[in-house]
Structure formats: C-alpha cells, structure tokens
Amino acid sequence: MLPRKTPEDGDIVVRRETRKGKTVFVLRTAPGPDQYVIDNRDECVAQAVTFAEIERVRAWVSGDRDRFILLNDCRTRRR
C-alpha cells in the first residue's frame, strides 16, 4: 500500500499566505480552522513538528495546487 500523500484528521499543516500585504505562515490541525499565524517560516515549521511529536501525528507543509510535503511522521514514535 502506498503512503498517504495528504493530511489525515489530526495532522498538523503549515501553509504560506499573504495577509495585509505581508507573507505569514499559518499553522492548523487538519481539517480545522487556522490556529496560529507566525511571521517566520522556520519557526512555524519547528512549531508544527513539535506539535506533531506531542500529538503523535504527521506534520505537513502545503504546497501549490493542494499538494502537500511531509515534514515528519511522528505516529509511531514513543515518548
């Protein structure tokens, strides 16, 4: 079976967008609403991976045209 290439419910997703003319990075738990808006990409990715480790889910970055890039899969890691 091929690995899933899109977030499942509970996975953490980072996406880039422009708000008020400024690029920001938005962090959310799929499929929910935006939860955090962070100005720095590296900080947002680090937060996503940290949350994924705590919740034992996957962390993703959304790309162009609804494509997703897997950052980290924390589903099977032990605490």
C-alpha positions in Angstrom: 0.0 0.0 0.0 1.3 3.4 -0.9 1.8 6.0 1.8 -0.9 8.7 2.0 0.1 12.0 0.4 -2.4 14.2 2.1 -3.0 15.1 5.8 -5.4 13.0 7.8 -7.7 14.3 10.6 -5.5 15.5 13.4 -2.3 16.1 11.3 -0.6 19.4 11.6 -0.4 21.6 8.5 1.6 24.7 7.7 0.7 26.9 4.8 2.0 30.2 3.5 -0.3 33.1 2.7 -0.4 36.9 2.4 -2.3 38.9 4.9 -2.4 42.7 4.7 0.4 42.6 2.1 2.7 40.6 4.4 3.7 36.9 4.0 2.8 34.9 7.0 2.7 31.2 7.9 -0.4 29.6 9.2 -0.5 26.5 11.4 -3.6 24.4 11.9 -4.8 20.9 12.8 -6.5 19.3 9.9 -9.3 19.7 9.0 -9.9 22.6 11.4 -9.6 26.3 11.3 -6.3 28.3 11.4 -4.8 28.2 14.9 -1.6 30.2 14.8 -0.2 32.9 12.5 3.6 33.1 12.6 5.8 35.6 10.7 8.8 33.3 10.3 8.7 30.1 8.2 11.4 28.2 10.2 9.6 29.0 13.5 6.3 27.8 12.1 7.8 24.6 10.8 9.5 24.0 14.1 6.2 24.5 16.0 4.4 22.1 13.6 7.0 19.4 14.2 6.9 19.9 17.9 3.1 19.7 18.0 3.2 16.6 15.8 5.6 14.9 18.2 3.4 15.7 21.2 0.2 14.6 19.5 1.9 11.6 17.6 0.6 12.7 14.2 2.3 13.9 11.0 3.4 17.4 10.2 2.9 18.8 6.6 3.6 21.9 4.6 1.0 22.7 1.9 2.4 23.5 -1.5 1.0 24.7 -4.8 -2.3 23.3 -6.0 -3.3 21.3 -3.0 0.0 19.3 -2.9 1.5 18.5 0.5 5.1 17.9 1.6 5.5 15.6 4.6 7.8 17.2 7.2 7.8 14.4 9.8 5.8 11.3 10.7 5.5 11.0 14.5 2.7 8.5 14.6 4.8 5.5 15.7 7.5 7.2 17.8 7.5 6.6 21.5 7.6 9.4 24.0 
